[in-house]
Amino acid sequence: MTSTLSYSSTHHSKSIDTLKTLTGTSHDDVFIPASSNSSTTATTNRIQSYLQQIIQALPNERHEYRQRLALAIKDAKEQHVTDFLKIIKYLNGTYHLEEIASLENMTRLQI
């Protein structure tokens, strides 16, 4: 009978061997530090930019909430983010869709 610990260790070892075989790299080569990746820098800059816009749109929200929101929208199209941040103050359950559209001069499709 195999214990969970030995199965886990064996399974992990097999996964690493499979990874080495498939990619032709070692385990250490697979996990590249974020500082060496230029797309990570661009993503970080985008998140910081969105975070500043979110702070302006939602000044009374907690910092953690605003950070999570910035992370959630980091891959969205720029126009969608702009429209979203324009209407986010109305997304508290007290406004109807038509009212938001009227207040922000947007179409239902944009919302």
N, C-alpha and C positions, 0 to 999 in steps of 0.2 A: 504494500500500500504506500503510495506517494504522499508525503505531507504537502500542505499548501505552500510552505516556504520553498521546498525543493522544486515544486512545479513552477512557482513564480520565477525562481532563479534560472531554471532551465529554459523557461519560456522567454525570459528577457535575453538570455544568452543567444538563443536561436534568432530572436528579432534583430539583434545587433549583427550577427553573422549574415542574415538575409539582407540587411541594410548595406553592409559592406559589399556584398556580392552584386546587388542591384545597382548601386551607385558608383562602385569602384572607389569609395572613400572610406576613411575610418570614421568611427563614432564622433571623434572630436572635430572632424572637418565639416560635419553636417550642420552643427550649430555655430553659425557665424555671428560674432558680436554685432549688435545693432549699429554701433558707431561706424562700421566699415561699409554699411549699405547706404547708397545715396538715395534710394527710394524711401527709406525710413526717414531720412532727413526731410524730404519733401512732405511726407505724411505728417511728421511732427510739426512742421511749419503750418500746414493746413489746419491741423487740430488747434494750434495756438491762435490762428486767425479766427477760426470758428468760435473758439472760447471767448475771445474778445467781443465778438458780435453777440454771443449768448449772454454775456455779462451785461451788455447794454440793453438787450431785450428783456432779460429777467434779473433785474438787480437785487431782488429780495430772495432769490433761491439760494439754497446751500451750494457751496463750492463743489462738493462731491457730485451733486446732481448735474451741475453745469458741465463738469468734466465728463461724466458718463454720456451726456447728450452730445458733446463734441465728438467723442469716440464713436458714437452711434451714427453720426452723419458724415463722418470723415470721407467716405467713398461715394457720397451722393454728388449729383451734378450741381454745379455752382448755382444755377438758376433755381433749382429745387430748394437748395439750402436758403437762398435769399427769400424765396416765397414762404418757406416754413418759418423762418425767423420773424417774418413780417406778421404772421398770424398766431404765433405761439402764445402770445399773451391772452388770446381768446379761447385757448384750448383748456378751459377749466370746468367745462360742463354747464355753463350758464348762457352760452350764446348758441343760436341756431346757425346753420350753414349759410342761409340766405343773409342773415344779419352780418356775419363775418365778411361775406362777399361785398355787401353794401358798404360797410365801414372801411374796408381796405381797397375798394374799387377793383375787385378781382372777379373773375368768372368762377362758376362752380368747378369747371374743369381745372383751373389753376389751383384751387383749394384741394 
